[in-house]
Structure formats: structure tokens, C-alpha cells
Amino acid sequence: MPLIDVAEIPIRDQVREHYAEHARSLSKGNAASCCGSNSSCCTTEQTIPTHALTTLRDNKAIPNEIVQMSLGCGTPLELAELQAGETVLDLGSGGGLDCFFAARLVGETGHVIGVDMTPDMLKLANENKVKVGLQNVEFRHGYLEALPVDDASVDVIISNCVINLSADKDAVFREAYRVLKPTGRVAFSDIVARQALPQGLQQDMEAWSACVSGAIPRDDYSAKMERAGFKNIAVVGEPQPDDLIYSAKFQATK
Ligand SMILES: C[S@@+](CC[C@H](N)C(=O)[O-])C[C@H]1O[C@@H](n2cnc3c(N)ncnc32)[C@H](O)[C@@H]1O
């Protein structure tokens, strides 16, 4: 078998292999072990909860074993203010947790689409869908940089700890803008960097998959969103004194 030079494997392929391992481990019942040893994913940091989401959590609307599969770094749904009947898209849906909460919030007249590039994650999400018994959620295989979603078809886009993993964030924001309805809005939780990370760290693929090396400063992140066309961009989140990277939340409209 030929030896593969990992430096030549595109970032996306390495990230996919990383999350395929996570998915296989989670489907065996192992606890979410976050994204890696340096990871900032899976923080329990929360914003002020909206009433509807708190009620869903308190009523244990989603089984605990699925709640514990979260690989996120925040709670984008706290910002999304979902309404009954809305169509929601989750970028990098993983095991599907945010999709299931969203599906409960938009109700039977609403619809939720989770997109993920990792087949093992899609398999896990579909197994979880059977466990929660929701009909108004579907999972599609695809890339954030080329979404398998129609133009102007989505009311709300959420994403939890995923966009940092893309090497082409401009394409991700362009695609998000394309699929959003003219009245649409976005709510992202993501890892950002206090300042541009050193080149050496950016080439560390293990740290990239662990949501570290792909992080960019929050102002750069907002500027990319603005270049894609987003308006009313609001960011919440500040680093602690020793943080190289930290979790922030972004909201915007089309
Ligand atoms: C850190 S996990 C977060 C999963 C989920 N949002 C959560 O909160 O549990 C990142 C997920 O994004 C997916 N992903 C990463 N980069 C992607 C890309 N460019 N296109 C599609 N999916 C991607 C991975 O397969 C993985 O399932």
C-alpha cells in the first residue's frame, strides 16, 4: 500500500476522518470526548436561555444519551428565536442534537435540514432521529462550501462549532447567504482566535480538527460575513485573559 503524505491530504478529508472516528465511537455509546486534546469544542458555556428551549430541556424532550453527543461550543438556538413553521438549516449537524431541538421548536409545520460531510455522522444522526421519533427533520450529505440546498429556501441557519473547521470560510458564508430567504437570519456559535494564529499552528492538522487551528479573529469572521452580503452582524463573546481561542456567537440577517 502506498504511503500517504498527510500534508497533501486536503484539510477537509482530515477533518472528515477525525469526525468519522468520533461518530463511530459515539454510536458505540461512548461519551463525547470533545474534538481533541486541545479542544475548545464541547464547552458548556450558555447564553441566557430562551423560555421555549429551557422548557424543552427541562421536559427532557430529547433523550439524555443524544444530548450528551454534542460536539458544540455554545447554543446557537438560544439566539435563533425559532418560530413555528420555519425552515431551519444546521451547518455541520453532527449527531443531530441541535436539529432535534430545532425540529421541536418549529413544530410539525416547520422543517429542519442538517448538512454534514461525514457519512458516519449522518448514519449516527439518522439512528438518533429514529430514537427521537421526529418526522420534520432530514439529514443531507454535503459540504458547507457547496450546500445541497436550494437558493432562498431557508428561514434560519444555525451552526455549532463547525465553520472554524473550514479552510474556505468565504465560500461557507457565500453559500449560507445564497440559501437564505431574503428575510432570513443566521445564528452561529463558533471558535474564534484572540488574534491571527501562528503559521505553524495553522498547519497542525490535529489541532485543526480539534477546532483550534482554523479559528480566525472575530473581526475577520464578521468581515467575511459582511463581504458575503450579511447585514446587522452582532457578535457576543470575549476571551479570558489567557485564552488563545474562545467561543463566540454571531447573529446576522440577509
Ligand atoms: C465539532 S463537530 C460539531 C457537530 C454539531 N454541530 C454539534 O454541535 O454537535 C463538526 C461537524 O461538522 C462536520 N463538518 C466539518 N467541516 C465540514 C464541512 N466543510 N462541510 C460539512 N460538514 C463539515 C463534521 O463532519 C462534524 O460532524
The ligand as an ORCA input file, in Angstrom:
! r2SCAN-3c Opt
* xyz 0 1
  C     -17.306     19.850     16.042
  S     -18.481     18.861     15.195
  C     -19.989     19.718     15.624
  C     -21.202     18.886     15.369
  C     -22.533     19.503     15.834
  N     -22.736     20.821     15.251
  C     -22.627     19.575     17.336
  O     -22.767     20.687     17.880
  O     -22.564     18.515     17.983
  C     -18.220     19.317     13.486
  C     -19.126     18.618     12.465
  O     -19.064     19.359     11.246
  C     -18.841     18.488     10.160
  N     -18.062     19.272      9.176
  C     -16.844     19.847      9.358
  N     -16.468     20.532      8.274
  C     -17.469     20.403      7.357
  C     -17.663     20.880      6.030
  N     -16.745     21.643      5.422
  N     -18.807     20.559      5.382
  C     -19.750     19.770      6.005
  N     -19.609     19.287      7.253
  C     -18.493     19.598      7.935
  C     -18.107     17.296     10.746
  O     -18.311     16.138      9.977
  C     -18.729     17.202     12.142
  O     -19.868     16.371     12.143
*
